[in-house]
Amino acid sequence: MLAFVVPALYALFVWWLGTGIILYLDGLPRRTYRWSLAGAAVTLFLGVYGLILTCTGASVAHAYCGFTCGVLIWGTLEMSYFMGLVSGPRKAPCPPGCGPWRRFALAIGTSLYHEVSVLITGVILIALCWDQPNQVGVWTYCVLWIMRWSAKLNVFFGVPNLHTDWLPGHLRFLQTYMAQRHMNYLFPLSVTAGTVVVILLVGRALDTEIDSFIDTSYVLTATLLALAVLEHWFLVLPLPDEALWSWAFQRNADNGTAGTPVCPARTQDQSVSLIALRGH
């Protein structure tokens, strides 16, 4: 049983801590961003280097390291957007009266450069780990990538909980691209597809004929995906999810920036708290 509980708890902890750190750093005064981004650059290098080293191994430790590196790489890319380093050519509100397609095209412009950087990074990671025994880092990155896009689309089509008050000042214009409604047609598909994949991964991990490395790999990936699905539900259910990171928000309040913290699944460009995390 511990072979399944421990990796699940580890994935939960990394998701919670990673999201909290990003919320904390994004909520600090903008003059601190240069130092945060410098640290993120070092973290990105270490994450990629660690992924290269661990993708050739097939032990439980290699699975944990691959997962951690995947989260670190993703988190640094998200910070580059939230802190304004890599965003898009458009930094203005959506003009009044835009139809859905026009609004969609303009919304893409708000994060186009970031999306290209995410795509290029994903291709590089897949190429570096191609045909290697440990794919956990790549799986982690892809889960965060796909589920962030799912959350972004759901926010665009309309969900009840936009939480635009979480946006920092330099991203407040993004709320003009969002829609608020009780439900959209994509949401049931998103949560159903994510839940089905989680069940398949857990079922695969429970296969007694698979070794501990494979078990750990599937449980780490399944847990992260389950958290991504949970963050989708946060978009429609009246749940106090901000309480999970009250420590990060409290510091922001102490620094006079209360009400401006960024949540990865609550801005026009991000989508799954890590998933920094959640994504608009």
Secondary structure, DSSP 8 states (H G I E B T S, - for coil): -HHHHHHHHHHHHHHHHHHHHHHHHHTS-GGGHHHHHHHHHHHHHHHHHHHHHHTT--SHHHHHHHHHHHHHHHHHHHHHHHTTSS--S--S---TT--HHHHHHHHHHTSHHHHHHHHHHHHHHHHHTTT-S--HHHHHHHHHHHHHHHHHHHHHH--S---GGGS-GGGGGGGGG----S--SHHHHHHHHHHHHHHHHHHHHT-TTS-HHHHHHHHHHHHHHHHHHHHHHHTTS---GGGGGHHHHHHHHHTT-TT----TTSSTT-BSS-----B-
